[in-house]
Amino acid sequence: MHFVAILLTLCTWLGIGILIYFLFAIARFYERKSGRRSYYQAFLATMVLFGLGLIRYLLITPSIIGDIWGDGLRFAGGLILVGFGIFLLRLMMGGSQHK
């Protein structure tokens, strides 16, 4: 049962990592083609924080909640992801005219 919990945790976070990587690639592409700063490196920071949270939770599997460090890493990664995701959306939709 312990192996199944680890496998499910890895699969879930792999999917999340792939989605974050797509946001990173979109932001990098947009910055290169438009010349406007998109701060695409922030998505890498998010991936690192989620990765550290994943490692933390893999060490205490089968739990997926309740660890203050794991939850803190996921919370920080989520805040960065939401903030820069909204920033990227507004930038690409023309809401921010700064160069």
Secondary structure, 3 states (H helix, E strand, C coil): CHHHHHHHHHHHHHHHHHHHHHHHHHHHHHHHHHCCCCCCHHHHHHHHHHHHHHHHHHHCCCCCCCCHHHHHHHHHHHHHHHHHHHHHHHHHCCCCCCC
